[in-house]
């Protein structure tokens, strides 16, 4: 986990900073290409940047290219390619049942930037084995997303809940008039609370969005 963050930070630091105008265009390009799966035209960029001439757009593109943020064949806007995509390439699927093809024709990327850049996400280190049957074990890192409206948390969601001043990771259920925090380990009893429990005694702090388990990095 720490190694991943160090590599990510090193990549960002190594790149030359953008001006405000260049950053505005770059952010827009990233979003546009992600949503549409193809680059925009110069005219579309002009409209998005509220510019009346193609010259400023082309100037910004040249700077983005020079600083290593994009690849671009000058004069051909549709050739723009983002070079700073974060994430690990997904090179197909691996069998956990029947056999499957190893590689896909168009590799995807496991993009975690949405998690790392989201200020509402945070990480916790797991202590204990009450969620072991959901493959969440002691020492794992769980990534949680803060909850704005607890009433919209769905039944069965894995949550970080504060109970009487302590935090626990459990499945969240409403059963009748009770709040039930269900472990994923048959050796543990569920935590049962009255639905009208005082706010200071119970609070849903986050919902689970991911689990990280490091196995170490060794030479092949």
C-alpha positions, 0 to 999 in steps of 0.5 A: 500500500505504502509503495503504491502511494510512493510510486503515485506521488513520484509520478505526479511530482516528476511532471511539470506543473500546468498553468491554470488555463492548461489545467482547465483544458486538460481536466476537460479533455480527461473527462470528455475522452473518458465519457465519449471514448474518443477525443474532441474536435478543436471547435468543441474545445473552443466552446468548452473553454469559451474561446473564439479562436483556435489559436489559444486551444492549439497553444495549450495543446502544445504545452500539454504535449511538451509537458508530457500530459498528452500525445497529439499529432499537431493539426489533428485534434482527434489524435489526442491521447491522455498519457497520465492515465492512472491505474493498472492495466486489466489484461483479461480474466483469470479462471476461478471456475471454467477456463477463459481467454487470457487476454482481451483485444482492448485492455481496460485499466483499473482506475483508482484515481476516483477513490484516491482523489475523493475527499469523502474516501478514507482507509482503515486497517482491519483488526480482528476476523469478524468479517473473514467469511467475506474475505476481509481479514486481519491486517487488510486495508478497507477503503470506506466512503463517508455517508451523507444520508444514513437513511439511504444506506441499503440493507446488507451494506458493509459499513463502518459503524460507531457503536458506543464510541467504538468503530466496527465493520459489519453488515448493516440491517434494519429488522423490525425496530432494531438495527442489526450489525451482522458479522461475517463469521459464525463465531461472532454474535450480531450487535443488536441496537434499538432503532431509536438509539441515541445518535452519540451511541450509534452512527454509520461513518462509511460504506465499504468501497474496496479492500486492499490486501498486500502480499509483498513485492518480490523478484520473479 
